[in-house]
């Protein structure tokens, strides 16, 4: 009779251990998933910030060329920052305040 009792207890222990292992694996997988998604979000924010800085620099360059009496180049160019290519393009049009030009800067990545 005692032998059957031991077999039942070992079965319960086995099921308990399996449940605990599955729960721990679930927690580990969710933590890893959160870390991966945070890394992707950070990379996207970094690229967005880089494109804003490039656009700001291009706008300042265009303004300096206007002040010097030059016409800024409308030819797009590509800049690689940390292995990511950014295409910067500039478009100038008339119609600004008091006859000034409007400068539109676009940065694609």
C-alpha positions as a Markdown table, in Angstrom:
| # | Residue | x | y | z |
|---|---|---|---|---|
| 1 | Unk | 0.0 | 0.0 | 0.0 |
| 2 | Unk | 2.8 | 2.4 | 0.8 |
| 3 | Unk | 4.3 | 2.0 | -2.7 |
| 4 | Unk | 1.1 | 3.4 | -4.4 |
| 5 | Unk | 1.2 | 6.5 | -2.0 |
| 6 | Unk | 4.8 | 7.3 | -3.1 |
| 7 | Unk | 3.9 | 7.0 | -6.8 |
| 8 | Unk | 1.0 | 9.4 | -6.4 |
| 9 | Unk | 3.2 | 11.9 | -4.5 |
| 10 | Unk | 5.9 | 11.8 | -7.1 |
| 11 | Unk | 3.3 | 12.4 | -9.8 |
| 12 | Unk | 2.1 | 15.5 | -8.0 |
| 13 | Unk | 5.6 | 16.7 | -7.4 |
| 14 | Unk | 6.4 | 16.2 | -11.1 |
| 15 | Unk | 3.3 | 18.2 | -12.2 |
| 16 | Unk | 4.2 | 21.0 | -9.7 |
| 17 | Unk | 7.7 | 21.2 | -11.0 |
| 18 | Unk | 6.5 | 21.4 | -14.6 |
| 19 | Unk | 4.0 | 24.1 | -13.8 |
| 20 | Unk | 6.8 | 26.1 | -12.0 |
| 21 | Unk | 9.2 | 25.7 | -14.9 |
| 22 | Unk | 6.5 | 26.8 | -17.4 |
| 23 | Unk | 5.7 | 29.9 | -15.2 |
| 24 | Unk | 9.4 | 30.9 | -14.9 |
| 25 | Unk | 9.8 | 30.4 | -18.7 |
| 26 | Unk | 6.8 | 32.7 | -19.3 |
| 27 | Unk | 8.3 | 35.4 | -17.1 |
| 28 | Unk | 11.7 | 35.1 | -18.8 |
| 29 | Unk | 10.2 | 35.3 | -22.3 |
| 30 | Unk | 8.1 | 38.3 | -21.4 |
| 31 | Unk | 11.2 | 40.2 | -19.9 |
| 32 | Unk | 13.2 | 39.4 | -23.0 |
| 33 | Unk | 10.4 | 40.6 | -25.3 |
| 34 | Unk | 10.1 | 43.8 | -23.4 |
| 35 | Unk | 13.9 | 44.4 | -23.7 |
| 36 | Unk | 13.8 | 43.8 | -27.5 |
| 37 | Unk | 10.8 | 46.2 | -28.0 |
| 38 | Unk | 12.5 | 48.9 | -25.9 |
| 39 | Unk | 15.7 | 48.6 | -28.0 |
| 40 | Unk | 13.6 | 48.9 | -31.2 |
| 41 | Unk | 11.8 | 52.0 | -29.8 |
| 42 | Unk | 15.1 | 53.5 | -28.8 |
| 43 | Unk | 16.6 | 53.0 | -32.3 |
| 44 | Unk | 13.6 | 54.6 | -33.9 |
| 45 | Unk | 13.8 | 57.6 | -31.5 |
| 46 | Unk | 17.5 | 57.9 | -32.3 |
| 47 | Unk | 16.9 | 57.9 | -36.0 |
| 48 | Unk | 14.1 | 60.5 | -35.7 |
| 49 | Unk | 16.4 | 62.8 | -33.6 |
| 50 | Unk | 19.2 | 62.4 | -36.1 |
| 51 | Unk | 16.9 | 63.4 | -39.0 |
| 52 | Unk | 15.6 | 66.4 | -37.0 |
| 53 | Unk | 19.2 | 67.5 | -36.4 |
| 54 | Unk | 20.1 | 67.1 | -40.1 |
| 55 | Unk | 17.0 | 69.1 | -41.2 |
| 56 | Unk | 17.9 | 71.9 | -38.7 |
| 57 | Unk | 21.5 | 72.0 | -40.0 |
| 58 | Unk | 20.3 | 72.1 | -43.6 |
| 59 | Unk | 17.8 | 74.9 | -42.9 |
| 60 | Unk | 20.6 | 76.9 | -41.2 |
| 61 | Unk | 22.9 | 76.3 | -44.1 |
| 62 | Unk | 20.2 | 77.5 | -46.5 |
| 63 | Unk | 19.6 | 80.6 | -44.4 |
| 64 | Unk | 23.3 | 81.4 | -44.4 |
| 65 | Unk | 23.5 | 81.1 | -48.1 |
| 66 | Unk | 20.5 | 83.4 | -48.6 |
| 67 | Unk | 22.1 | 85.9 | -46.3 |
| 68 | Unk | 25.3 | 85.7 | -48.4 |
| 69 | Unk | 23.2 | 86.4 | -51.5 |
| 70 | Unk | 23.6 | 82.9 | -52.8 |
| 71 | Unk | 20.9 | 80.4 | -53.9 |
| 72 | Unk | 20.9 | 77.2 | -52.0 |
| 73 | Unk | 21.3 | 74.0 | -54.0 |
| 74 | Unk | 18.1 | 71.9 | -54.4 |
| 75 | Unk | 20.1 | 68.8 | -55.2 |
| 76 | Unk | 19.3 | 66.0 | -52.7 |
| 77 | Unk | 22.3 | 64.3 | -51.0 |
| 78 | Unk | 22.7 | 61.3 | -48.7 |
| 79 | Unk | 24.5 | 61.3 | -45.4 |
| 80 | Unk | 25.3 | 58.1 | -43.5 |
| 81 | Unk | 25.2 | 58.4 | -39.7 |
| 82 | Unk | 26.0 | 55.4 | -37.6 |
| 83 | Unk | 25.4 | 53.1 | -40.6 |
| 84 | Unk | 22.0 | 54.6 | -41.4 |
| 85 | Unk | 21.6 | 56.5 | -44.7 |
| 86 | Unk | 19.7 | 59.7 | -44.5 |
| 87 | Unk | 18.6 | 61.5 | -47.7 |
| 88 | Unk | 18.4 | 65.3 | -47.2 |
| 89 | Unk | 16.6 | 67.4 | -49.8 |
| 90 | Unk | 15.9 | 71.1 | -49.9 |
| 91 | Unk | 13.2 | 72.9 | -51.8 |
| 92 | Unk | 12.9 | 76.7 | -52.0 |
| 93 | Unk | 9.8 | 78.6 | -53.2 |
| 94 | Unk | 8.7 | 82.2 | -53.2 |
| 95 | Unk | 5.6 | 83.4 | -51.4 |
| 96 | Unk | 7.1 | 84.0 | -47.9 |
| 97 | Unk | 6.5 | 87.1 | -45.9 |
| 98 | Unk | 7.6 | 90.4 | -47.5 |
| 99 | Unk | 8.8 | 88.6 | -50.7 |
| 100 | Unk | 11.1 | 86.2 | -48.8 |
| 101 | Unk | 11.6 | 82.6 | -49.9 |
| 102 | Unk | 10.2 | 79.6 | -48.1 |
| 103 | Unk | 12.6 | 76.7 | -47.5 |
| 104 | Unk | 11.3 | 73.2 | -47.0 |
| 105 | Unk | 13.8 | 70.6 | -45.8 |
| 106 | Unk | 13.0 | 66.9 | -46.0 |
| 107 | Unk | 15.0 | 64.1 | -44.4 |
| 108 | Unk | 14.2 | 60.5 | -45.2 |
| 109 | Unk | 15.8 | 57.4 | -43.6 |
